[in-house]
């Protein structure tokens, strides 16, 4: 199990964009891990997004990601619950799609703070066809923790690689 360095009982995280790295900053700090995470994200269209509901309970929603100009983005239907969650409390966790064993190549997990983009031209440019149909939400994902979980070549150990801005990359294996 990976424990995220986010306090879920400490209230909403700060919205300071400089407080957490963008995808490009993560990629510069940990290029090999970033390539593995991107491969996991690109392998499936749909990912699972966790947000915090108004009552403090977790909510999971389906979402898609886009990498544009060094930033990782998610869009949302207008006034969707996940968008309201992120507007109120921007903390998120994102899980890549997953294959069934024995083909399972591993999973990627990301956590951080979502920052809503409100410039209509930028929203339209990134959300594309969805934005052409009417208003949409767009959030840039700033990263606090990124991890992968996979099997070692023997298939007998789980290998967990974790990156945080404070500690960099570390890897642990478990039988």
N, CA, C and O of each residue as an XYZ file, in Angstrom:
700
protein
N       0.841     -1.179      0.000
C       0.000      0.000      0.000
C       0.881      1.236      0.000
O       1.890      1.278      0.704
N       0.518      2.229     -0.770
C       1.221      3.500     -0.813
C       0.411      4.504     -0.027
O      -0.791      4.647     -0.250
N       1.049      5.195      0.882
C       0.361      6.244      1.636
C       0.762      7.581      1.045
O       1.947      7.909      0.990
N      -0.209      8.346      0.607
C       0.082      9.653      0.046
C       0.460     10.628      1.142
O      -0.037     10.528      2.264
N       1.335     11.569      0.828
C       1.764     12.586      1.776
C       0.768     13.731      1.862
O       1.164     14.864      2.138
N      -0.496     13.471      1.637
C      -1.523     14.502      1.706
C      -2.355     14.279      2.952
O      -2.793     13.157      3.210
N      -2.577     15.312      3.719
C      -3.408     15.195      4.908
C      -4.861     15.359      4.514
O      -5.266     16.425      4.050
N      -5.648     14.310      4.697
C      -7.054     14.387      4.331
C      -7.900     15.031      5.410
O      -9.072     15.328      5.181
N      -7.325     15.251      6.585
C      -8.109     15.881      7.644
C      -7.678     17.322      7.883
O      -8.172     17.970      8.806
N      -6.777     17.822      7.076
C      -6.256     19.159      7.288
C      -6.982     20.240      6.523
O      -6.531     21.385      6.500
N      -8.088     19.909      5.898
C      -8.825     20.900      5.131
C      -8.242     21.055      3.746
O      -7.281     20.374      3.386
N      -8.818     21.941      2.977
C      -8.378     22.126      1.602
C      -6.915     22.533      1.520
O      -6.408     23.284      2.354
N      -6.259     22.020      0.503
C      -4.868     22.368      0.264
C      -4.787     23.773     -0.317
O      -5.762     24.270     -0.880
N      -3.628     24.418     -0.183
C      -3.484     25.759     -0.750
C      -3.588     25.727     -2.263
O      -3.263     24.718     -2.889
N      -4.039     26.824     -2.855
C      -4.188     26.896     -4.308
C      -3.001     27.580     -4.978
O      -3.076     27.919     -6.159
N      -1.925     27.785     -4.258
C      -0.739     28.425     -4.800
C      -0.117     27.519     -5.861
O       0.362     26.429     -5.547
N      -0.124     27.967     -7.106
C       0.379     27.150     -8.210
C       1.858     26.822     -8.049
O       2.314     25.805     -8.573
N       2.625     27.658     -7.333
C       4.039     27.397     -7.137
C       4.289     26.367     -6.046
O       5.420     25.908     -5.884
N       3.267     25.999     -5.302
C       3.444     25.089     -4.178
C       3.720     23.663     -4.632
O       4.334     22.896     -3.890
N       3.287     23.291     -5.817
C       3.460     21.927     -6.294
C       3.930     21.925     -7.736
O       3.561     22.798     -8.522
N       4.750     20.937     -8.078
C       5.298     20.886     -9.430
C       4.272     20.511    -10.497
O       3.305     19.792    -10.245
N       4.520     21.022    -11.682
C       3.750     20.640    -12.863
C       4.278     19.301    -13.366
O       5.266     18.779    -12.852
N       3.611     18.754    -14.372
C       4.102     17.531    -14.992
C       5.524     17.743    -15.510
O       6.382     16.883    -15.312
N       5.790     18.874    -16.171
C       7.126     19.093    -16.748
C       8.201     19.163    -15.668
O       9.319     18.702    -15.894
N       7.893     19.725    -14.504
C       8.864     19.757    -13.404
C       9.118     18.341    -12.881
O      10.261     17.978    -12.605
N       8.069     17.549    -12.746
C       8.219     16.144    -12.353
C       9.061     15.401    -13.379
O       9.971     14.654    -13.022
N       8.754     15.609    -14.650
C       9.473     14.929    -15.725
C      10.959     15.289    -15.721
O      11.806     14.428    -15.957
N      11.275     16.558    -15.453
C      12.674     16.988    -15.385
C      13.384     16.368    -14.183
O      14.564     16.027    -14.264
N      12.672     16.224    -13.079
C      13.266     15.682    -11.855
C      13.402     14.166    -11.889
O      14.319     13.612    -11.283
N      12.499     13.490    -12.591
C      12.476     12.017    -12.597
C      12.092     11.507    -13.982
O      11.009     10.948    -14.150
N      12.967     11.692    -14.983
C      12.583     11.377    -16.365
C      12.213      9.910    -16.610
O      11.273      9.638    -17.356
N      12.924      8.970    -16.006
C      12.606      7.556    -16.230
C      11.248      7.197    -15.637
O      10.450      6.511    -16.276
N      10.988      7.656    -14.425
C       9.693      7.386    -13.798
C       8.578      8.082    -14.574
O       7.507      7.507    -14.770
N       8.822      9.313    -15.016
C       7.807     10.043    -15.783
C       7.458      9.293    -17.069
O       6.290      9.239    -17.455
N       8.457      8.716    -17.734
C       8.194      7.953    -18.956
C       7.344      6.721    -18.647
O       6.433      6.388    -19.406
N       7.639      6.044    -17.534
C       6.853      4.867    -17.149
C       5.416      5.261    -16.792
O       4.468      4.579    -17.180
N       5.263      6.359    -16.057
C       3.922      6.829    -15.681
C       3.143      7.232    -16.928
O       1.966      6.898    -17.066
N       3.792      7.939    -17.822
C       3.098      8.356    -19.050
C       2.650      7.141    -19.865
O       1.554      7.134    -20.425
N       3.498      6.121    -19.926
C       3.121      4.899    -20.634
C       1.870      4.285    -20.008
O       0.978      3.828    -20.722
N       1.804      4.272    -18.684
C       0.634      3.713    -17.989
C      -0.612      4.572    -18.244
O      -1.701      4.039    -18.454
N      -0.451      5.892    -18.224
C      -1.592      6.780    -18.472
C      -2.083      6.665    -19.910
O      -3.287      6.689    -20.167
N      -1.144      6.540    -20.845
C      -1.508      6.461    -22.261
C      -2.090      5.100    -22.654
O      -2.717      4.984    -23.707
N      -1.895      4.080    -21.832
C      -2.348      2.728    -22.173
C      -3.866      2.589    -22.158
O      -4.415      1.708    -22.821
N      -4.548      3.452    -21.406
C      -6.003      3.376    -21.286
C      -6.590      4.778    -21.375
O      -6.026      5.730    -20.836
N      -7.709      4.899    -22.047
C      -8.383      6.192    -22.144
C      -8.904      6.637    -20.790
O      -8.739      7.796    -20.409
N      -9.530      5.726    -20.065
C     -10.202      6.094    -18.814
C      -9.337      5.817    -17.596
O      -8.715      4.762    -17.473
N      -9.317      6.795    -16.704
C      -8.628      6.697    -15.423
C      -9.654      6.890    -14.315
O     -10.794      7.273    -14.578
N      -9.248      6.625    -13.074
C     -10.116      6.835    -11.924
C      -9.586      8.018    -11.128
O      -8.420      8.045    -10.736
N     -10.457      8.995    -10.894
C     -10.114     10.204    -10.154
C     -10.808     10.167     -8.801
O     -12.014      9.935     -8.720
N     -10.047     10.397     -7.746
C     -10.621     10.508     -6.404
C     -10.605     11.974     -5.995
O      -9.590     12.657     -6.127
N     -11.743     12.448     -5.498
C     -11.882     13.810     -4.984
C     -12.517     13.728     -3.600
O     -12.904     12.653     -3.140
N     -12.617     14.882     -2.946
C     -13.221     14.939     -1.617
C     -14.579     15.622     -1.728
O     -14.675     16.768     -2.167
N     -15.637     14.901     -1.322
C     -16.990     15.454     -1.361
C     -17.165     16.520     -0.284
O     -16.331     16.644      0.613
N     -18.239     17.283     -0.372
C     -18.513     18.346      0.600
C     -18.621     17.807      2.017
O     -18.266     18.502      2.969
N     -19.110     16.574      2.175
C     -19.241     15.999      3.517
C     -17.951     15.331      3.992
O     -17.925     14.734      5.068
N     -16.880     15.426      3.196
C     -15.592     14.862      3.565
C     -15.365     13.441      3.090
O     -14.256     12.919      3.205
N     -16.391     12.814      2.562
C     -16.251     11.447      2.064
C     -15.530     11.460      0.715
O     -15.587     12.455     -0.007
N     -14.858     10.369      0.375
C     -14.223     10.309     -0.940
C     -15.249     10.078     -2.041
O     -16.295      9.467     -1.821
N     -14.927     10.580     -3.233
C     -15.751     10.314     -4.418
C     -14.795      9.834     -5.512
O     -13.731     10.422     -5.705
N     -15.166      8.779     -6.222
C     -14.382      8.381     -7.381
C     -15.205      8.612     -8.640
O     -16.416      8.393     -8.669
N     -14.512      9.057     -9.669
C     -15.152      9.377    -10.944
C     -14.232      8.930    -12.069
O     -13.014      8.866    -11.902
N     -14.817      8.629    -13.194
C     -14.021      8.371    -14.376
C     -13.537      9.689    -14.960
O     -14.221     10.707    -14.852
N     -12.371      9.674    -15.575
C     -11.853     10.870    -16.224
C     -10.850     10.467    -17.295
O     -10.423      9.315    -17.364
N     -10.486     11.422    -18.118
C      -9.438     11.254    -19.118
C      -8.381     12.309    -18.849
O      -8.681     13.370    -18.302
N      -7.137     12.019    -19.234
C      -6.056     12.989    -19.045
C      -5.500     13.409    -20.394
O      -5.593     12.684    -21.385
N      -4.920     14.602    -20.402
C      -4.254     15.151    -21.584
C      -2.964     15.812    -21.126
O      -2.947     16.517    -20.117
N      -1.893     15.588    -21.861
C      -0.635     16.274    -21.597
C      -0.463     17.338    -22.676
O      -0.313     17.016    -23.855
N      -0.486     18.614    -22.266
C      -0.391     19.733    -23.203
C       0.604     20.746    -22.649
O       0.462     21.215    -21.520
N       1.611     21.080    -23.452
C       2.593     22.104    -23.093
C       3.207     21.872    -21.714
O       3.383     22.816    -20.944
N       3.528     20.630    -21.405
C       4.201     20.315    -20.150
C       3.307     20.241    -18.931
O       3.798     20.089    -17.813
N       2.003     20.346    -19.128
C       1.059     20.240    -18.013
C       0.121     19.063    -18.246
O      -0.229     18.745    -19.382
N      -0.280     18.423    -17.151
C      -1.247     17.336    -17.201
C      -2.614     17.908    -16.866
O      -2.769     18.603    -15.862
N      -3.608     17.622    -17.702
C      -4.940     18.223    -17.592
C      -6.022     17.159    -17.501
O      -5.872     16.053    -18.021
N      -7.114     17.510    -16.833
C      -8.356     16.744    -16.907
C      -9.476     17.720    -17.224
O      -9.478     18.857    -16.753
N     -10.417     17.268    -18.019
C     -11.603     18.059    -18.306
C     -12.786     17.479    -17.558
O     -12.703     16.400    -16.973
N     -13.881     18.206    -17.585
C     -15.094     17.736    -16.919
C     -16.308     18.343    -17.590
O     -16.265     19.460    -18.106
N     -17.396     17.582    -17.573
C     -18.669     18.143    -18.010
C     -19.000     19.339    -17.115
O     -18.602     19.383    -15.951
N     -19.715     20.283    -17.659
C     -20.102     21.487    -16.931
C     -20.930     21.118    -15.701
O     -21.892     20.357    -15.794
N     -20.549     21.660    -14.566
C     -21.248     21.492    -13.287
C     -21.262     20.045    -12.772
O     -22.113     19.696    -11.954
N     -20.340     19.208    -13.235
C     -20.242     17.835    -12.728
C     -19.806     17.855    -11.267
O     -19.138     18.787    -10.820
N     -20.187     16.829    -10.539
C     -19.849     16.742     -9.109
C     -18.343     16.779     -8.883
O     -17.873     17.440     -7.957
N     -17.581     16.077     -9.720
C     -16.129     16.083     -9.516
C     -15.561     17.487     -9.694
O     -14.613     17.860     -9.002
N     -16.128     18.274    -10.615
C     -15.670     19.655    -10.796
C     -15.981     20.484     -9.559
O     -15.139     21.257     -9.100
N     -17.183     20.328     -9.016
C     -17.533     21.050     -7.784
C     -16.613     20.636     -6.638
O     -16.176     21.476     -5.852
N     -16.321     19.337     -6.546
C     -15.401     18.864     -5.507
C     -14.057     19.575     -5.623
O     -13.532     20.081     -4.631
N     -13.497     19.615     -6.837
C     -12.174     20.211     -7.035
C     -12.185     21.723     -6.847
O     -11.180     22.291     -6.419
N     -13.286     22.383     -7.153
C     -13.383     23.823     -6.909
C     -13.375     24.119     -5.412
O     -12.793     25.110     -4.973
N     -14.015     23.267     -4.641
C     -14.123     23.468     -3.200
C     -12.853     23.008     -2.476
O     -12.365     23.696     -1.580
N     -12.329     21.868     -2.857
C     -11.151     21.264     -2.234
C     -10.343     20.635     -3.364
O     -10.718     19.575     -3.867
N      -9.248     21.261     -3.772
C      -8.569     20.849     -5.000
C      -7.730     19.573     -4.909
O      -7.110     19.184     -5.899
N      -7.694     18.925     -3.767
C      -6.888     17.705     -3.647
C      -7.485     16.574     -4.481
O      -8.704     16.418     -4.560
N      -6.606     15.793     -5.099
C      -7.057     14.681     -5.933
C      -6.076     13.516     -5.812
O      -4.936     13.684     -5.379
N      -6.537     12.360     -6.196
C      -5.692     11.200     -6.476
C      -6.178     10.639     -7.806
O      -7.380     10.610     -8.073
N      -5.252     10.198     -8.628
C      -5.572      9.690     -9.960
C      -4.918      8.327    -10.129
O      -3.743      8.155     -9.805
N      -5.670      7.365    -10.632
C      -5.160      6.015    -10.856
C      -5.295      5.678    -12.332
O      -6.350      5.883    -12.934
N      -4.221      5.159    -12.909
C      -4.256      4.765    -14.314
C      -5.217      3.604    -14.513
O      -5.619      2.945    -13.554
N      -5.576      3.364    -15.751
C      -6.329      2.160    -16.059
C      -5.457      0.946    -15.776
O      -4.241      1.076    -15.643
N      -6.058     -0.221    -15.684
C      -5.312     -1.410    -15.286
C      -5.726     -2.610    -16.129
O      -6.901     -2.780    -16.456
N      -4.751     -3.433    -16.472
C      -5.019     -4.686    -17.178
C      -5.180     -5.808    -16.161
O      -4.689     -5.718    -15.036
N      -5.867     -6.855    -16.570
C      -6.005     -8.029    -15.714
C      -4.740     -8.881    -15.778
O      -4.059     -8.904    -16.803
N      -4.421     -9.586    -14.680
C      -3.297    -10.531    -14.715
C      -3.597    -11.623    -15.733
O      -4.779    -11.873    -15.969
N      -2.657    -12.280    -16.343
C      -1.228    -12.150    -16.086
C      -0.547    -11.076    -16.933
O       0.666    -10.895    -16.821
N      -1.295    -10.357    -17.779
C      -0.693     -9.338    -18.645
C      -0.396     -8.032    -17.919
O       0.201     -7.132    -18.511
N      -0.790     -7.902    -16.673
C      -0.687     -6.651    -15.927
C       0.726     -6.066    -15.974
O       1.657     -6.674    -15.446
N       0.901     -4.891    -16.601
C       2.222     -4.268    -16.650
C       2.495     -3.369    -15.446
O       3.616     -2.893    -15.269
N       1.491     -3.139    -14.629
C       1.637     -2.252    -13.478
C       0.645     -1.113    -13.566
O      -0.094     -0.978    -14.541
N       0.644     -0.306    -12.537
C      -0.263      0.836    -12.436
C       0.531      2.089    -12.098
O       1.654      2.016    -11.600
N      -0.067      3.228    -12.374
C       0.491      4.518    -11.962
C      -0.531      5.221    -11.087
O      -1.738      5.126    -11.313
N      -0.027      5.928    -10.084
C      -0.881      6.690     -9.174
C      -0.270      8.075     -9.018
O       0.944      8.220     -8.872
N      -1.132      9.091     -9.052
C      -0.684     10.464     -8.896
C      -1.567     11.143     -7.865
O      -2.756     10.838     -7.766
N      -0.999     12.052     -7.102
C      -1.784     12.826     -6.143
C      -1.252     14.249     -6.132
O      -0.073     14.489     -6.391
N      -2.133     15.182     -5.831
C      -1.726     16.574     -5.785
C      -2.910     17.494     -5.665
O      -3.889     17.199     -4.979
N      -2.804     18.624     -6.350
C      -3.820     19.670     -6.300
C      -4.206     20.046     -7.727
O      -3.339     20.245     -8.579
N      -5.500     20.141     -7.981
C      -6.017     20.540     -9.291
C      -6.280     22.043     -9.285
O      -6.893     22.570     -8.357
N      -5.819     22.717    -10.315
C      -6.000     24.163    -10.441
C      -6.883     24.423    -11.663
O      -6.514     24.078    -12.785
N      -8.052     25.033    -11.439
C      -8.989     25.238    -12.543
C      -8.520     26.346    -13.475
O      -8.136     27.431    -13.038
N      -8.558     26.048    -14.759
C      -8.287     27.031    -15.814
C      -9.623     27.643    -16.210
O     -10.559     26.920    -16.551
N      -9.717     28.959    -16.169
C     -10.990     29.616    -16.482
C     -10.941     30.462    -17.752
O     -11.968     30.996    -18.170
N      -9.772     30.594    -18.370
C      -9.684     31.349    -19.616
C     -10.419     30.571    -20.713
O     -10.007     29.466    -21.065
N     -11.516     31.145    -21.264
C     -12.335     30.398    -22.235
C     -11.554     29.896    -23.448
O     -11.818     28.798    -23.938
N     -10.601     30.684    -23.936
C      -9.829     30.257    -25.104
C      -8.949     29.057    -24.773
O      -8.841     28.120    -25.564
N      -8.329     29.093    -23.611
C      -7.467     27.973    -23.188
C      -8.313     26.715    -22.941
O      -7.936     25.616    -23.348
N      -9.455     26.888    -22.272
C     -10.351     25.752    -22.013
C     -10.783     25.127    -23.334
O     -10.762     23.905    -23.482
N     -11.172     25.955    -24.285
C     -11.621     25.469    -25.586
C     -10.495     24.755    -26.329
O     -10.710     23.701    -26.928
N      -9.298     25.331    -26.286
C      -8.163     24.739    -26.997
C      -7.807     23.361    -26.439
O      -7.488     22.449    -27.202
N      -7.858     23.204    -25.132
C      -7.447     21.933    -24.526
C      -8.592     20.927    -24.491
O      -8.372     19.741    -24.736
N      -9.797     21.371    -24.195
C     -10.935     20.443    -24.125
C     -11.494     20.087    -25.501
O     -12.288     19.154    -25.621
N     -11.092     20.818    -26.538
C     -11.420     20.456    -27.909
C     -12.894     20.288    -28.196
O     -13.694     21.182    -27.921
N     -13.260     19.126    -28.757
C     -14.637     18.860    -29.185
C     -15.634     18.973    -28.043
O     -16.757     19.435    -28.244
N     -15.238     18.557    -26.852
C     -16.155     18.637    -25.707
C     -16.529     20.089    -25.437
O     -17.684     20.383    -25.130
N     -15.563     20.999    -25.548
C     -15.831     22.415    -25.301
C     -16.679     23.027    -26.413
O     -17.410     23.988    -26.176
N     -16.587     22.480    -27.618
C     -17.384     23.002    -28.729
C     -18.877     22.760    -28.511
O     -19.709     23.482    -29.060
N     -19.216     21.749    -27.715
C     -20.622     21.410    -27.468
C     -21.253     22.260    -26.371
O     -22.467     22.211    -26.172
N     -20.447     23.032    -25.664
C     -20.965     23.853    -24.569
C     -19.897     24.047    -23.513
O     -18.769     23.584    -23.681
N     -20.234     24.724    -22.426
C     -19.217     24.997    -21.410
C     -18.700     23.705    -20.763
O     -19.439     22.736    -20.587
N     -17.429     23.725    -20.423
C     -16.781     22.602    -19.740
C     -15.843     23.156    -18.676
O     -15.540     24.349    -18.657
N     -15.396     22.287    -17.805
C     -14.369     22.638    -16.827
C     -13.041     22.059    -17.302
O     -13.005     21.062    -18.024
N     -11.952     22.701    -16.885
C     -10.607     22.235    -17.199
C      -9.731     22.462    -15.975
O      -9.727     23.551    -15.402
N      -8.989     21.432    -15.575
C      -8.129     21.516    -14.400
C      -6.720     21.057    -14.751
O      -6.530     20.007    -15.366
N      -5.728     21.863    -14.349
C      -4.320     21.465    -14.446
C      -3.976     20.697    -13.176
O      -4.331     21.123    -12.077
N      -3.287     19.566    -13.320
C      -2.927     18.753    -12.168
C      -1.499     19.058    -11.737
O      -0.547     18.753    -12.456
N      -1.357     19.659    -10.567
C      -0.044     19.886     -9.968
C       0.233     18.714     -9.037
O      -0.655     18.267     -8.311
N       1.455     18.224     -9.058
C       1.763     16.930     -8.461
C       2.472     17.029     -7.113
O       3.416     17.801     -6.947
N       2.010     16.253     -6.179
C       2.607     16.146     -4.849
C       3.289     14.799     -4.675
O       4.286     14.684     -3.962
N       2.737     13.770     -5.339
C       3.317     12.430     -5.260
C       2.929     11.645     -6.501
O       1.791     11.710     -6.967
N       3.893     10.903     -7.027
C       3.664     10.055     -8.192
C       4.292      8.700     -7.892
O       5.405      8.627     -7.370
N       3.577      7.630     -8.223
C       4.131      6.300     -7.963
C       3.719      5.312     -9.047
O       2.717      5.491     -9.739
N       4.524      4.271     -9.168
C       4.171      3.124     -9.994
C       4.252      1.876     -9.128
O       5.034      1.802     -8.180
N       3.436      0.912     -9.474
C       3.443     -0.395     -8.816
C       3.492     -1.425     -9.935
O       2.679     -1.384    -10.858
N       4.450     -2.352     -9.852
C       4.584     -3.385    -10.881
C       5.227     -4.620    -10.258
O       5.682     -4.587     -9.115
N       5.259     -5.694    -11.014
C       5.956     -6.898    -10.578
C       7.394     -6.862    -11.072
O       7.675     -6.304    -12.132
N       8.310     -7.457    -10.303
C       9.685     -7.592    -10.775
C       9.705     -8.643    -11.893
O       8.708     -9.335    -12.098
N      10.828     -8.772    -12.621
C      10.861     -9.716    -13.748
C      10.519    -11.161    -13.373
O       9.998    -11.904    -14.204
N      10.804    -11.564    -12.138
C      10.483    -12.937    -11.718
C       8.995    -13.109    -11.436
O       8.501    -14.235    -11.372
N       8.280    -11.999    -11.269
C       6.864    -12.052    -10.947
C       6.580    -12.397     -9.501
O       5.443    -12.704     -9.143
N       7.621    -12.349     -8.659
C       7.460    -12.762     -7.265
C       7.464    -11.602     -6.279
O       7.117    -11.782     -5.112
N       7.845    -10.435     -6.727
C       7.876     -9.278     -5.830
C       7.158     -8.095     -6.469
O       7.194     -7.896     -7.683
N       6.512     -7.324     -5.616
C       5.927     -6.048     -6.035
C       7.028     -4.994     -5.933
O       7.738     -4.925     -4.930
N       7.163     -4.182     -6.964
C       8.140     -3.096     -6.964
C       7.365     -1.783     -6.970
O       6.576     -1.521     -7.879
N       7.594     -0.972     -5.963
C       6.902      0.310     -5.820
C       7.939      1.417     -5.951
O       8.903      1.470     -5.186
N       7.738      2.291     -6.915
C       8.621      3.441     -7.099
C       7.806      4.692     -6.839
O       6.733      4.878     -7.412
N       8.325      5.554     -5.965
C       7.597      6.752     -5.535
C       8.481      7.974     -5.728
O       9.676      7.942     -5.435
N       7.880      9.053     -6.225
C       8.559     10.347     -6.324
C       7.755     11.385     -5.561
O       6.532     11.445     -5.680
N       8.444     12.200     -4.780
C       7.873     13.412     -4.195
C       8.885     14.525     -4.419
O      10.075     14.243     -4.565
N       8.453     15.775     -4.451
C       9.404     16.862     -4.663
C      10.454     16.936     -3.553
O      11.598     17.319     -3.800
N      10.068     16.573     -2.346
C      10.989     16.677     -1.214
C      12.009     15.539     -1.176
O      13.168     15.757     -0.824
N      11.587     14.335     -1.531
C      12.445     13.159     -1.365
C      12.960     12.575     -2.666
O      13.784     11.661     -2.645
N      12.499     13.076     -3.788
C      12.930     12.519     -5.059
C      12.359     11.131     -5.281
O      11.267     10.813     -4.811
N      13.111     10.302     -6.006
C      12.660      8.958     -6.357
C      13.216      7.946     -5.361
O      14.388      8.002     -4.989
N      12.367      7.033     -4.939
C      12.805      5.907     -4.111
C      12.005      4.679     -4.532
O      10.856      4.783     -4.962
N      12.630      3.531     -4.401
C      12.006      2.275     -4.811
C      12.106      1.264     -3.684
O      13.144      1.133     -3.036
N      11.009      0.551     -3.459
C      10.993     -0.546     -2.488
C      10.386     -1.767     -3.164
O       9.530     -1.652     -4.041
N      10.847     -2.936     -2.738
C      10.304     -4.201     -3.236
C       9.737     -4.973     -2.067
O      10.263     -4.922     -0.955
N       8.656     -5.691     -2.330
C       8.012     -6.510     -1.300
C       7.668     -7.865     -1.888
O       7.194     -7.971     -3.019
N       7.917     -8.900     -1.092
C       7.587    -10.261     -1.538
C       6.119    -10.534     -1.332
O       5.644    -11.626     -1.645
